[in-house]
Amino acid sequence: MSKGFATEDSISKKSAKKVISNEPQGRLISWSPWPPANFQTRYPAFPFVLTILIIVIGQWYLSLLR
């Protein structure tokens, strides 16, 4: 009669499983609240975009000085 119903054992076994992620946990710098350890894997283009922004803002600033 219990063919279509879950038993207590199967429920407890499923809830006991933990999700293990490959992403690093914690911080890149132990004493710093930022960035999280998975920052580099989540935003791989960040250094490139930051460099482009610095160049563009620098050129804009230098053009204002002339």
Rosetta blueprint (number, residue, H / E / L):
1 M L
2 S L
3 K L
4 G L
5 F L
6 A L
7 T L
8 E H
9 D H
10 S H
11 I H
12 S H
13 K H
14 K H
15 S H
16 A H
17 K L
18 K L
19 V L
20 I L
21 S L
22 N L
23 E L
24 P L
25 Q L
26 G L
27 R E
28 L L
29 I L
30 S L
31 W L
32 S L
33 P L
34 W L
35 P L
36 P E
37 A L
38 N L
39 F H
40 Q H
41 T H
42 R H
43 Y L
44 P L
45 A L
46 F H
47 P H
48 F H
49 V H
50 L H
51 T H
52 I H
53 L H
54 I H
55 I H
56 V H
57 I H
58 G H
59 Q H
60 W H
61 Y H
62 L H
63 S H
64 L H
65 L H
66 R L
